[in-house]
């Protein structure tokens, strides 16, 4: 009985994996649907006011990329090994 339950569960997992893979493949190969989706999103963004936060984020991807690069550069400089500081005080 336990063997059959394991076989059935394994088969169900395999079928689920195949169905998921097919869905992913169909979504990836649907190149004609992608531009229409982005066009619809762009059209909705154009209807929004200029100061609407999602529109600002959507329109400023280049500024976001530049800020990310700047932040990463600052973090890399902060984590870089430093020269040891010399003590200037003399113990008496």
BATIGU-387246 format. One line per field, with one value per atom (N, C-alpha, C): residue in one letter; residue number from 1; z, y, x. Coordinates in steps of 0.05 Angstrom, whole numbers, plus 5000, padded with zeros to 4 digits. Layout:
r	(A	...)
k	(NUM	...)
pz	(Z	...)
py	(Y	...)
px	(X	...)
This chain:
r	(X	X	X	X	X	X	X	X	X	X	X	X	X	X	X	X	X	X	X	X	X	X	X	X	X	X	X	X	X	X	X	X	X	X	X	X	X	X	X	X	X	X	X	X	X	X	X	X	X	X	X	X	X	X	X	X	X	X	X	X	X	X	X	X	X	X	X	X	X	X	X	X	X	X	X	X	X	X	X	X	X	X	X	X	X	X	X	X	X	X	X	X	X	X	X	X	X	X	X	X	X	X	X	X	X	X	X	X	X	X	X	X	X	X	X	X	X	X	X	X	X	X	X	X	X	X	X	X	X	X	X	X	X	X	X	X	X	X	X	X	X	X	X	X	X	X	X	X	X	X	X	X	X	X	X	X	X	X	X	X	X	X	X	X	X	X	X	X	X	X	X	X	X	X	X	X	X	X	X	X	X	X	X	X	X	X	X	X	X	X	X	X	X	X	X	X	X	X	X	X	X	X	X	X	X	X	X	X	X	X	X	X	X	X	X	X	X	X	X	X	X	X	X	X	X	X	X	X	X	X	X	X	X	X	X	X	X	X	X	X	X	X	X	X	X	X	X	X	X	X	X	X	X	X	X	X	X	X	X	X	X	X	X	X	X	X	X	X	X	X	X	X	X	X	X	X)
k	(1	1	1	2	2	2	3	3	3	4	4	4	5	5	5	6	6	6	7	7	7	8	8	8	9	9	9	10	10	10	11	11	11	12	12	12	13	13	13	14	14	14	15	15	15	16	16	16	17	17	17	18	18	18	19	19	19	20	20	20	21	21	21	22	22	22	23	23	23	24	24	24	25	25	25	26	26	26	27	27	27	28	28	28	29	29	29	30	30	30	31	31	31	32	32	32	33	33	33	34	34	34	35	35	35	36	36	36	37	37	37	38	38	38	39	39	39	40	40	40	41	41	41	42	42	42	43	43	43	44	44	44	45	45	45	46	46	46	47	47	47	48	48	48	49	49	49	50	50	50	51	51	51	52	52	52	53	53	53	54	54	54	55	55	55	56	56	56	57	57	57	58	58	58	59	59	59	60	60	60	61	61	61	62	62	62	63	63	63	64	64	64	65	65	65	66	66	66	67	67	67	68	68	68	69	69	69	70	70	70	71	71	71	72	72	72	73	73	73	74	74	74	75	75	75	76	76	76	77	77	77	78	78	78	79	79	79	80	80	80	81	81	81	82	82	82	83	83	83	84	84	84	85	85	85	86	86	86	87	87	87	88	88	88	89	89	89	90	90	90	91	91	91	92	92	92)
pz	(5000	5000	5000	5017	5018	4992	4979	4954	4933	4932	4913	4918	4943	4950	4941	4944	4936	4906	4892	4862	4852	4864	4855	4861	4884	4890	4871	4865	4846	4818	4810	4784	4783	4805	4806	4805	4818	4817	4789	4776	4748	4729	4732	4715	4721	4746	4753	4741	4742	4730	4700	4686	4657	4651	4665	4660	4665	4686	4692	4671	4662	4641	4615	4608	4583	4585	4608	4612	4610	4622	4620	4591	4577	4549	4532	4537	4520	4526	4552	4559	4547	4546	4536	4506	4492	4463	4452	4469	4460	4457	4438	4433	4424	4410	4400	4422	4444	4466	4483	4484	4502	4494	4469	4462	4468	4463	4469	4499	4515	4544	4552	4542	4549	4537	4513	4502	4518	4528	4545	4571	4583	4607	4603	4580	4574	4570	4556	4552	4578	4597	4623	4638	4636	4649	4638	4612	4599	4609	4617	4628	4656	4670	4698	4700	4722	4726	4727	4721	4720	4747	4769	4796	4809	4793	4803	4807	4832	4838	4819	4811	4793	4766	4757	4732	4734	4757	4762	4761	4775	4775	4747	4732	4705	4686	4688	4670	4678	4702	4712	4716	4697	4701	4698	4681	4678	4703	4715	4740	4762	4763	4783	4778	4754	4747	4756	4751	4759	4789	4803	4832	4843	4831	4840	4837	4814	4809	4829	4835	4854	4882	4890	4917	4918	4897	4897	4899	4885	4885	4914	4927	4954	4973	4970	4987	4983	4958	4952	4964	4962	4974	5005	5017	5046	5055	5040	5048	5039	5024	5015	5039	5038	5061	5063	5088	5093	5105	5103	5116	5146	5162	5191	5199	5218	5228	5247	5245	5263	5288	5311	5336	5338	5345	5348	5377	5395	5424	5434	5452	5464	5493	5499	5526	5546	5568	5587	5611)
py	(4976	5000	5025	5025	5048	5053	5031	5033	5046	5038	5050	5080	5087	5115	5132	5120	5134	5136	5115	5115	5136	5137	5156	5184	5189	5216	5224	5206	5212	5218	5202	5207	5234	5241	5267	5290	5286	5307	5309	5287	5288	5301	5295	5307	5337	5345	5373	5388	5375	5387	5391	5371	5373	5395	5397	5418	5446	5448	5474	5481	5462	5467	5475	5463	5470	5499	5505	5533	5553	5547	5566	5569	5547	5548	5563	5560	5574	5604	5611	5639	5652	5637	5647	5649	5632	5632	5652	5663	5681	5709	5713	5739	5759	5751	5770	5783	5769	5779	5800	5797	5815	5844	5851	5880	5892	5877	5888	5892	5874	5878	5904	5908	5932	5957	5954	5977	5985	5965	5971	5984	5974	5986	6014	6019	6046	6065	6055	6072	6080	6061	6067	6087	6084	6102	6130	6132	6159	6174	6158	6171	6181	6172	6180	6208	6221	6248	6245	6267	6266	6259	6266	6261	6235	6218	6192	6174	6163	6148	6125	6108	6087	6097	6120	6131	6142	6154	6164	6141	6119	6096	6084	6082	6071	6088	6114	6132	6136	6132	6138	6113	6094	6070	6077	6096	6103	6116	6133	6146	6125	6106	6084	6068	6062	6046	6061	6087	6104	6105	6108	6108	6081	6060	6033	6030	6038	6036	6053	6077	6095	6082	6071	6058	6034	6018	5995	6004	6025	6036	6045	6059	6068	6045	6024	6001	5986	5984	5971	5987	6013	6029	6027	6025	6023	5996	5975	5948	5942	5960	5956	5956	5940	5941	5968	5976	6003	5999	6020	6020	6024	6011	6015	6044	6054	6081	6081	6101	6104	6119	6110	6124	6148	6170	6194	6201	6188	6193	6176	6187	6172	6165	6140	6131	6140	6152	6162	6143)
px	(5016	5000	5017	5038	5056	5070	5078	5093	5075	5049	5031	5027	5025	5022	5046	5070	5094	5095	5087	5087	5067	5043	5023	5032	5044	5053	5076	5094	5115	5104	5084	5071	5057	5044	5030	5050	5072	5093	5105	5109	5119	5100	5074	5054	5053	5054	5054	5078	5101	5125	5123	5111	5108	5088	5066	5046	5058	5073	5086	5106	5122	5142	5128	5106	5091	5081	5070	5059	5081	5104	5127	5137	5138	5147	5128	5102	5083	5084	5089	5091	5116	5138	5163	5162	5147	5147	5126	5109	5088	5100	5118	5130	5110	5089	5070	5053	5050	5034	5049	5075	5090	5088	5092	5091	5063	5042	5015	5012	5023	5021	5035	5060	5075	5062	5050	5036	5012	4997	4974	4983	5005	5015	5024	5039	5048	5024	5003	4980	4967	4965	4954	4972	4998	5016	5014	5010	5007	4982	4962	4937	4941	4961	4965	4977	4973	4986	5016	5030	5059	5072	5059	5071	5061	5048	5038	5062	5066	5090	5097	5078	5085	5095	5084	5093	5121	5127	5154	5174	5167	5185	5188	5166	5166	5183	5181	5195	5224	5231	5259	5276	5274	5290	5320	5327	5355	5366	5351	5360	5362	5344	5345	5371	5377	5401	5426	5427	5450	5453	5430	5432	5441	5432	5441	5471	5481	5510	5525	5515	5529	5529	5506	5504	5523	5524	5542	5571	5578	5605	5612	5594	5599	5602	5585	5588	5614	5623	5648	5671	5670	5691	5692	5668	5667	5678	5673	5682	5711	5724	5751	5770	5791	5810	5824	5827	5839	5866	5882	5908	5904	5920	5917	5924	5909	5913	5937	5954	5977	5969	5978	5973	5991	5980	5996	6002	5989	5993	6016	6031	6053	6045	6048	6042	6064	6056	6075	6078)
